[in-house]
Amino acid sequence: MAEEKKLFKVTIDNITIDVEPGTTILNAARQIGGDVTPPAMCYYSKLQGSGGKCRTCLVEVAAGSAADPRPMPKLVASCRTTVMDGMVVKNITSERVLDARAGVVEFLLLNHPLDCPICDQAGECHLQDLSYEHGKEGTRYEFKRRTFEKEDIGPYIQLHMTRCILCYRCTYVADQITNNRVHGILDRGDHAEISTYISKAIDNDFSGNMIDVCPVGALTDKTFRFKNRVWFTKPVDAHRDCEKCCGKVTLWQRGDEVLRVTARKDQWGEVQSYDSKPGWICNTCRFDKKHVNDWVIEGPTKISRHSVISQGHYVGMQKPKETMPEVMGGRAPKLLMDIHEISEVNSVDISALPGPATSKTFEKKEQ
């Protein structure tokens, strides 16, 4: 008979949960869910080695373990710190954590441009959510922001290094799910940037997944850029038989037109797993299959209610009944009050009139 595995008890924001040894504080908090879960900009559970760079997931350990209940003197990164039996963690219940997190958000926004109105990531940007929930209204930064030239790193991807927060997710994707990596971090300090070596284009079947893992608008889909706002599109789950990948995707439609194709995401903004494997999709599914007939539609994608995308997600809603035609005997309102027919505003050139325009000028003359 197999020996039962011992579980560790960990308390996060006064909620106790049993987890397996080796579980990080962040993943333990994700099992609880809700506001107890610290935000994460660089950690990605499907990518080995990710985490520990953005510092947005800092938490306070009030008690190290049942055997050693002393608190840890400094805040720790929850994505890199494993739980101990009897550990007590404070996240949103700690003023130290909230103050430190606001400082981290301010630091991330030092050089980040305020171009959300023109950024394709707006509406599904993790940095927008982070700054709204944990940031401050003002900034103390008085110096000129760093800027970079836009760079095409392949036929389908454009890099806006000015928006990058150096989370390293895209480099991990290229290292772990593609045949070779030709881009990485160049220079150091405030000169650090993601770029390709000798401007070499990224050309492999899974390079498009770098767009999905980017938490900001640094890596964007060139086939979708400026075509539509994400909250005006309708996401639906679909699949197809693909020899290269799992073939399970999300189609973003406006009417019957497929504007873009992405991998399916879970509640943490990470790619979903199927059969214990991440559901990365190939470039053929992402960029070449842009017609509804290419896919088997499964149904509307489940969207969190707090997301701005949910406002255009008309699932189970009915169009309000028009009362005017019913009251007016079937006649449309425009036939009852057509001001253009009365005023003749469309047929008169005001600039050609000799004097100032008056109401009598536009009166309809009777023959």
C-alpha positions as CSV (number, residue, x, y, z in Angstrom):
1,M,0.0,0.0,0.0
2,A,1.5,3.3,-1.0
3,E,2.4,5.7,1.8
4,E,0.3,8.8,2.0
5,K,2.2,11.9,1.1
6,K,2.5,14.5,3.8
7,L,0.9,17.8,3.1
8,F,2.0,21.2,4.5
9,K,-0.4,23.6,6.1
10,V,0.1,27.2,5.0
11,T,-2.1,30.2,6.0
12,I,-2.4,33.1,3.6
13,D,-4.4,36.1,4.6
14,N,-6.0,34.1,7.4
15,I,-7.1,31.3,5.0
16,T,-5.5,27.9,5.7
17,I,-4.9,25.4,2.9
18,D,-3.0,22.1,2.5
19,V,-0.5,21.9,-0.3
20,E,2.2,19.5,-1.4
21,P,5.8,20.1,-0.3
22,G,7.8,22.2,-2.9
23,T,4.7,24.3,-3.7
24,T,5.5,28.0,-4.0
25,I,3.6,30.6,-2.0
26,L,2.2,32.0,-5.3
27,N,0.8,28.7,-6.5
28,A,-0.6,28.0,-3.0
29,A,-2.4,31.3,-3.1
30,R,-3.7,30.5,-6.6
31,Q,-5.3,27.4,-5.2
32,I,-7.3,29.7,-2.9
33,G,-8.0,32.2,-5.6
34,G,-9.5,35.7,-5.5
35,D,-7.7,38.7,-4.1
36,V,-5.5,36.5,-2.0
37,T,-3.5,35.6,-5.1
38,P,-0.5,38.0,-5.6
39,P,-0.1,39.5,-9.1
40,A,2.6,38.2,-11.3
41,M,4.1,39.9,-14.4
42,C,7.1,37.7,-15.1
43,Y,6.2,34.3,-13.6
44,Y,4.7,31.8,-16.0
45,S,4.0,28.3,-14.7
46,K,4.4,26.8,-18.2
47,L,7.9,28.2,-18.6
48,Q,10.8,26.8,-16.6
49,G,13.0,29.3,-14.8
50,S,10.5,32.2,-15.1
51,G,9.8,34.4,-12.1
52,G,11.8,36.5,-9.7
53,K,12.3,39.5,-11.9
54,C,9.3,41.9,-11.7
55,R,8.9,41.8,-7.9
56,T,5.2,42.4,-8.1
57,C,4.4,39.2,-6.2
58,L,6.2,40.3,-2.9
59,V,4.5,39.0,0.2
60,E,5.2,39.2,4.0
61,V,6.0,35.9,5.8
62,A,4.8,36.5,9.4
63,A,5.8,33.0,10.5
64,G,8.4,30.9,8.7
65,S,7.1,27.5,9.9
66,A,5.6,25.7,12.9
67,A,9.1,24.5,13.9
68,D,10.6,28.1,13.5
69,P,7.8,30.7,13.8
70,R,10.1,33.6,13.5
71,P,9.0,36.1,10.7
72,M,11.2,36.7,7.7
73,P,12.8,40.2,8.0
74,K,12.2,41.2,4.4
75,L,9.4,40.8,1.9
76,V,10.0,37.7,-0.3
77,A,9.0,36.9,-3.9
78,S,6.1,34.5,-3.6
79,C,6.9,32.9,-7.0
80,R,10.3,31.8,-5.9
81,T,9.7,31.0,-2.2
82,T,8.4,27.5,-1.3
83,V,6.0,26.9,1.6
84,M,6.9,25.3,4.9
85,D,4.6,23.5,7.2
86,G,2.8,26.0,9.5
87,M,3.9,29.0,7.4
88,V,1.8,32.2,7.8
89,V,1.8,34.6,4.9
90,K,0.3,38.1,4.6
91,N,-0.6,39.5,1.2
92,I,-3.4,42.1,1.0
93,T,-3.6,42.1,4.8
94,S,-0.1,43.6,5.1
95,E,0.5,47.4,4.8
96,R,4.1,46.7,4.0
97,V,3.2,44.6,1.0
98,L,0.7,47.1,-0.4
99,D,3.2,49.9,0.0
100,A,6.0,47.9,-1.6
101,R,3.7,46.8,-4.5
102,A,2.7,50.4,-5.2
103,G,6.4,51.3,-5.4
104,V,7.1,48.4,-7.8
105,V,4.3,49.6,-10.0
106,E,5.6,53.1,-10.0
107,F,9.1,51.7,-10.9
108,L,7.6,49.7,-13.8
109,L,5.9,52.8,-15.1
110,L,9.0,55.0,-15.0
111,N,9.7,54.6,-18.7
112,H,6.5,52.9,-19.9
113,P,4.7,55.2,-22.4
114,L,1.2,56.4,-21.8
115,D,0.0,55.2,-25.2
116,C,-2.8,52.9,-24.0
117,P,-5.4,54.6,-26.4
118,I,-3.3,53.4,-29.4
119,C,-1.9,50.2,-28.0
120,D,-3.3,46.9,-29.3
121,Q,-2.8,45.3,-25.8
122,A,-5.2,47.8,-24.2
123,G,-8.1,46.0,-22.6
124,E,-6.1,42.8,-21.9
125,C,-2.9,44.3,-20.6
126,H,-1.7,42.9,-17.2
127,L,0.2,46.1,-16.5
128,Q,-3.1,48.1,-16.9
129,D,-4.8,45.8,-14.3
130,L,-1.7,46.0,-12.0
131,S,-1.5,49.8,-12.1
132,Y,-5.3,50.2,-11.6
133,E,-5.4,47.8,-8.6
134,H,-2.1,48.5,-6.9
135,G,-0.6,51.7,-8.4
136,K,-0.6,55.3,-7.4
137,E,-2.2,58.3,-9.2
138,G,1.0,60.3,-9.6
139,T,4.7,59.7,-10.4
140,R,7.8,61.3,-9.0
141,Y,9.8,60.7,-12.2
142,E,10.9,64.0,-13.7
143,F,13.5,62.8,-16.3
144,K,13.0,62.0,-20.0
145,R,11.7,58.6,-20.7
146,R,13.8,56.1,-22.6
147,T,12.7,55.4,-26.2
148,F,13.5,52.8,-28.7
149,E,12.8,52.4,-32.4
150,K,10.1,49.9,-33.4
151,E,11.6,46.7,-34.7
152,D,10.2,44.0,-36.9
153,I,11.5,40.7,-35.6
154,G,9.8,38.5,-38.2
155,P,7.0,38.7,-40.7
156,Y,4.3,38.6,-38.1
157,I,5.7,40.2,-34.9
158,Q,6.6,43.8,-34.1
159,L,8.6,44.8,-31.1
160,H,7.9,48.0,-29.2
161,M,10.8,48.0,-26.8
162,T,9.6,51.2,-25.2
163,R,6.7,49.3,-23.7
164,C,8.8,46.3,-22.5
165,I,9.2,45.6,-18.8
166,L,11.9,43.0,-19.3
167,C,9.9,40.0,-17.9
168,Y,12.0,37.6,-20.1
169,R,8.9,35.5,-20.9
170,C,9.5,35.7,-24.7
171,T,13.1,34.6,-24.4
172,Y,11.9,31.5,-22.3
173,V,9.4,30.7,-25.0
174,A,12.0,30.8,-27.7
175,D,14.4,28.7,-25.6
176,Q,11.9,26.0,-24.6
177,I,9.4,25.5,-27.3
178,T,11.2,26.5,-30.5
179,N,14.2,25.0,-32.3
180,N,16.5,27.9,-31.8
181,R,16.6,31.3,-30.2
182,V,17.9,34.4,-32.0
183,H,16.8,37.1,-29.7
184,G,17.7,38.0,-26.1
185,I,18.6,40.8,-23.7
186,L,21.2,43.2,-24.9
187,D,23.1,45.7,-22.7
188,R,22.6,46.2,-19.0
189,G,20.9,48.5,-16.6
190,D,18.5,51.1,-18.0
191,H,20.0,50.4,-21.5
192,A,18.9,46.8,-21.4
193,E,16.6,45.8,-24.3
194,I,15.2,42.8,-26.0
195,S,16.4,42.5,-29.6
196,T,17.6,40.1,-32.3
197,Y,21.2,39.5,-32.9
198,I,22.4,41.4,-36.0
199,S,18.7,42.1,-36.8
200,K,18.0,38.4,-37.6
201,A,14.4,37.7,-38.1
202,I,12.7,35.1,-35.9
203,D,11.5,32.4,-38.2
204,N,10.1,29.2,-36.6
205,D,6.7,27.5,-36.4
206,F,6.0,28.6,-32.8
207,S,7.3,32.1,-32.6
208,G,3.8,33.6,-32.4
209,N,3.5,32.3,-28.8
210,M,5.8,35.1,-27.7
211,I,2.9,37.4,-28.4
212,D,0.6,35.5,-26.0
213,V,3.1,35.4,-23.1
214,C,3.9,39.1,-23.3
215,P,2.1,40.9,-20.4
216,V,2.3,44.3,-22.0
217,G,2.1,45.6,-25.6
218,A,5.8,45.2,-26.4
219,L,5.2,42.2,-28.8
220,T,2.2,42.7,-31.0
221,D,0.6,40.7,-33.9
222,K,1.2,42.6,-37.1
223,T,-1.8,41.0,-38.8
224,F,-4.1,42.4,-36.1
225,R,-2.5,45.8,-35.4
226,F,-5.0,48.7,-35.5
227,K,-7.7,46.5,-37.0
228,N,-10.0,46.7,-34.0
229,R,-10.2,47.2,-30.3
230,V,-10.3,44.0,-28.3
231,W,-13.5,44.9,-26.4
232,F,-15.4,45.2,-29.7
233,T,-14.5,41.6,-30.7
234,K,-16.2,38.4,-29.6
235,P,-13.9,35.6,-28.5
236,V,-15.1,32.0,-29.2
237,D,-13.4,28.7,-28.6
238,A,-12.6,26.6,-31.7
239,H,-10.4,23.7,-32.8
240,R,-9.0,22.0,-35.8
241,D,-6.9,19.0,-36.6
242,C,-3.3,20.2,-36.7
243,E,-0.2,18.1,-37.2
244,K,2.0,20.6,-35.4
245,C,0.1,21.7,-32.3
246,C,-3.0,21.0,-30.2
247,G,-5.2,23.0,-32.5
248,K,-7.3,24.4,-29.7
249,V,-7.5,28.2,-30.0
250,T,-9.6,31.3,-29.3
251,L,-11.0,33.1,-32.4
252,W,-11.5,36.8,-32.0
253,Q,-14.4,37.8,-34.3
254,R,-16.2,40.9,-35.4
255,G,-19.3,39.6,-37.0
256,D,-18.2,36.6,-39.2
257,E,-14.7,38.0,-39.8
258,V,-11.9,36.4,-37.8
259,L,-9.6,39.3,-36.8
260,R,-7.0,37.2,-34.9
261,V,-6.3,33.8,-33.4
262,T,-4.7,33.2,-30.0
263,A,-4.0,30.3,-27.7
264,R,-6.6,29.7,-25.0
265,K,-5.8,31.4,-21.7
266,D,-6.7,30.3,-18.1
267,Q,-7.8,32.6,-15.3
268,W,-4.2,33.6,-14.6
269,G,-3.6,34.8,-18.2
270,E,-1.5,31.8,-19.0
271,V,-1.9,29.3,-21.9
272,Q,-4.2,26.4,-20.9
273,S,-2.8,22.9,-20.6
274,Y,-4.2,19.8,-22.3
275,D,-3.1,16.3,-21.2
276,S,-0.6,17.9,-18.8
277,K,1.0,19.8,-21.7
278,P,0.8,23.5,-22.4
279,G,-1.5,24.3,-25.3
280,W,1.0,26.3,-27.4
281,I,-0.3,26.8,-31.0
282,C,1.7,27.0,-34.2
283,N,2.0,29.9,-36.6
284,T,-0.1,28.1,-39.2
285,C,-3.1,28.1,-36.9
286,R,-2.4,31.6,-35.6
287,F,-1.7,33.6,-38.8
288,D,-2.9,31.5,-41.8
289,K,-6.3,30.2,-40.6
290,K,-8.3,33.4,-40.5
291,H,-11.6,32.0,-41.9
292,V,-14.5,30.6,-39.9
293,N,-14.7,27.6,-42.2
294,D,-11.2,26.6,-41.1
295,W,-12.4,25.8,-37.6
296,V,-14.9,23.8,-35.6
297,I,-16.7,26.4,-33.4
298,E,-17.2,25.1,-29.8
299,G,-18.9,28.1,-28.3
300,P,-18.2,31.5,-26.6
301,T,-15.1,31.8,-24.5
302,K,-15.6,32.2,-20.8
303,I,-14.5,35.8,-19.9
304,S,-14.0,37.2,-16.4
305,R,-16.7,39.7,-15.6
306,H,-14.2,42.3,-14.4
307,S,-12.5,42.3,-17.8
308,V,-13.3,45.0,-20.3
309,I,-13.7,42.4,-22.9
310,S,-16.8,41.1,-21.2
311,Q,-18.8,44.2,-22.1
312,G,-18.8,43.1,-25.7
313,H,-19.4,39.5,-24.9
314,Y,-23.1,39.2,-25.7
315,V,-23.8,35.7,-24.4
316,G,-27.4,34.9,-23.6
317,M,-28.5,38.5,-24.2
318,Q,-31.5,39.5,-26.2
319,K,-31.8,42.7,-28.3
320,P,-34.3,45.1,-26.6
321,K,-37.7,45.3,-28.3
322,E,-38.3,48.4,-30.4
323,T,-41.5,50.1,-29.2
324,M,-41.7,53.1,-31.6
325,P,-42.7,51.0,-34.7
326,E,-45.3,49.2,-32.6
327,V,-46.8,52.4,-31.2
328,M,-46.8,54.2,-34.6
329,G,-48.4,51.4,-36.6
330,G,-45.3,50.0,-38.0
331,R,-43.8,53.3,-39.3
332,A,-40.2,53.9,-38.5
333,P,-39.3,57.1,-36.5
334,K,-37.3,58.6,-39.3
335,L,-40.4,58.8,-41.4
336,L,-42.2,60.8,-38.7
337,M,-39.5,63.3,-37.9
338,D,-37.2,63.7,-40.9
339,I,-35.5,67.0,-40.1
340,H,-33.4,66.9,-43.2
341,E,-36.5,66.9,-45.4
342,I,-37.9,70.0,-43.5
343,S,-34.8,72.1,-43.2
344,E,-33.2,71.2,-46.5
345,V,-29.8,71.5,-44.7
346,N,-28.2,69.0,-47.1
347,S,-29.2,70.9,-50.2
348,V,-28.2,74.5,-49.3
349,D,-24.6,75.7,-49.4
350,I,-24.3,78.1,-46.4
351,S,-21.0,79.5,-47.6
352,A,-22.6,80.7,-50.8
353,L,-25.2,82.8,-49.0
354,P,-24.7,86.6,-49.2
355,G,-25.4,87.4,-45.6
356,P,-25.6,85.7,-42.2
357,A,-27.7,82.6,-42.1
358,T,-31.0,82.9,-40.4
359,S,-33.9,80.5,-39.8
360,K,-35.8,82.0,-42.6
361,T,-33.1,81.1,-45.1
362,F,-33.8,77.4,-44.6
363,E,-37.6,77.6,-44.5
364,K,-39.2,75.4,-47.1
365,K,-40.8,77.7,-49.7
366,E,-44.3,76.8,-50.9
367,Q,-44.9,76.8,-54.6
